[in-house]
Amino acid sequence: MDLTTDYLGLTLRNPLIASASPLSNTVDGVRRLAHAGVGAVVLYSLFEEQLRREAAENARLAEVGTEVFAEALSYFPAEAEAEAAQDGTADEPSPRRYLSLLERAAAAVEVPVIGSINGVTPGGWTSYARAMQDAGAAAIELNIYYIPGDPHITGREVEQRHIDILCQVKGAVTVPVAVKLSPHFSSAGEMALRLDEAGADGLVLFNRFLQPDIDPETLAVMSDVYLSSPAEARLPRTWISILRKHLRASLAATTGVEGPADVIKYLLAGADAVMTASALIRHGPGHAAVLLDGLSEWIARKGYPSVAAVRGMLALPADTDQVAYERAGYVSAMRAANSSRGPW
Ligand SMILES: Cc1cc2nc3c(=O)[nH]c(=O)nc-3n(C[C@H](O)[C@H](O)[C@H](O)COP(=O)(O)O)c2cc1C
């Protein structure tokens, strides 16, 4: 059974990728994920705010310039680590710690290890992306977690920010670059096309925003991370199916994979790779083997020769009248819902 897939120009042994999560914050964790069978691992993200803080700290302690951030990393003095231990930030992923993990993880496993940057501004990304490449990252994932909280920012400005970040990083590295983006654009499809045209090697659909909750008893705002459910896969799956025939870039699905059926549905919609985090956190890294066994069993039972034969089978044809298609689906779904006697 041929489970191989092409993602970002890399040949993966299968389409299942462990997406960025705390499971990949140690070499042992990465090893466990690879041992369970995943085709690639994305390391947890390094945050730009943290880079800036630590770059400033570097400069202060070592009295060296931070013009080239990667270079500055090599000057990172032991005192800074001691200070980090003292001020309680030792457990945070410092750039040096991150690069060391990346280097050791890439050497420890046979599958590609992808570095992830979670940035804010166009300028902050490039030197660190280069440092990740030098440390052995097979590819870079740009986790563009940007909430335009200022109501005066226009949609076009937000979109341009994404393009600028991508172009800057593409100009700085030779490894493939994927963009993990949000679904919250006026036209998510056009944003995807623009990123494709600007040279993205892959798009990861979609970033899952942390949406704070409110506790009415304590009047506290809670920004806890919650694990996903399969119903949340419908949004990225719909967009993957719409975009598949329009893009040159690879497409990775992220959100809502719980069982093998969720992996299969993403592949049918047109994903080149399917990422999972919540399910692996919930059930342990060994759950990757359950997902892959289920995928193999389904492919064999249906009589297909490979993942390639399945991928995109239910993607929308490029010449579909998208507006009419969406409208027809919406109207028939609403008609059925309104005429049935449900529990609502
Ligand atoms: C605890 C936790 C930590 C995460 N950390 C990161 C991160 O560092 N960078 C990132 O891009 N995504 C991060 N994510 C998002 C996941 O990579 C993934 O895109 C998202 O959870 C949706 O996939 P899932 O439904 O399989 O969990 C995190 C998710 C969880 C649950």
The ligand as an SDF file (V2000), in Angstrom:
LIG
                    3D

 31 33  0  0  0  0  0  0  0  0999 V2000
   -1.9880   22.7920   23.4410 C   0  0  0  0  0  0  0  0  0  0  0  0
   -1.8270   23.2740   22.0220 C   0  0  0  0  0  0  0  0  0  0  0  0
   -0.6930   24.0070   21.6710 C   0  0  0  0  0  0  0  0  0  0  0  0
   -0.5340   24.4700   20.3520 C   0  0  0  0  0  0  0  0  0  0  0  0
    0.5910   25.1680   20.0100 N   0  0  0  0  0  0  0  0  0  0  0  0
    0.7310   25.5900   18.7200 C   0  0  0  0  0  0  0  0  0  0  0  0
    1.9000   26.2680   18.3100 C   0  0  0  0  0  0  0  0  0  0  0  0
    2.8470   26.4650   19.0680 O   0  0  0  0  0  0  0  0  0  0  0  0
    1.9550   26.6910   17.0180 N   0  0  0  0  0  0  0  0  0  0  0  0
    0.9580   26.4740   16.1130 C   0  0  0  0  0  0  0  0  0  0  0  0
    1.0680   26.8600   14.9530 O   0  0  0  0  0  0  0  0  0  0  0  0
   -0.1660   25.8140   16.4880 N   0  0  0  0  0  0  0  0  0  0  0  0
   -0.2910   25.3730   17.7490 C   0  0  0  0  0  0  0  0  0  0  0  0
   -1.4140   24.7100   18.1030 N   0  0  0  0  0  0  0  0  0  0  0  0
   -2.4460   24.4920   17.0930 C   0  0  0  0  0  0  0  0  0  0  0  0
   -2.3220   23.0900   16.4740 C   0  0  0  0  0  0  0  0  0  0  0  0
   -1.1010   22.9250   15.8100 O   0  0  0  0  0  0  0  0  0  0  0  0
   -3.4630   22.8180   15.4860 C   0  0  0  0  0  0  0  0  0  0  0  0
   -3.3320   23.6470   14.3430 O   0  0  0  0  0  0  0  0  0  0  0  0
   -4.8330   23.0660   16.0950 C   0  0  0  0  0  0  0  0  0  0  0  0
   -4.8990   22.5940   17.4230 O   0  0  0  0  0  0  0  0  0  0  0  0
   -5.9190   22.3800   15.2830 C   0  0  0  0  0  0  0  0  0  0  0  0
   -5.6430   21.0200   15.1060 O   0  0  0  0  0  0  0  0  0  0  0  0
   -6.3010   19.8660   16.0310 P   0  0  0  0  0  0  0  0  0  0  0  0
   -7.7570   19.9910   15.8720 O   0  0  0  0  0  0  0  0  0  0  0  0
   -5.7380   18.5880   15.4880 O   0  0  0  0  0  0  0  0  0  0  0  0
   -5.8720   20.1410   17.4230 O   0  0  0  0  0  0  0  0  0  0  0  0
   -1.5560   24.2160   19.3980 C   0  0  0  0  0  0  0  0  0  0  0  0
   -2.6880   23.4800   19.7690 C   0  0  0  0  0  0  0  0  0  0  0  0
   -2.8320   23.0020   21.0610 C   0  0  0  0  0  0  0  0  0  0  0  0
   -4.0580   22.2070   21.4040 C   0  0  0  0  0  0  0  0  0  0  0  0
  1  2  1  0
  2  3  1  0
  2 30  2  0
  3  4  2  0
  4  5  1  0
  4 28  1  0
  5  6  2  0
  6  7  1  0
  6 13  1  0
  7  8  2  0
  7  9  1  0
  9 10  1  0
 10 11  2  0
 10 12  1  0
 12 13  2  0
 13 14  1  0
 14 15  1  0
 14 28  1  0
 15 16  1  0
 16 17  1  0
 16 18  1  0
 18 19  1  0
 18 20  1  0
 20 21  1  0
 20 22  1  0
 22 23  1  0
 23 24  1  0
 24 25  2  0
 24 26  1  0
 24 27  1  0
 28 29  2  0
 29 30  1  0
 30 31  1  0
M  END
$$$$
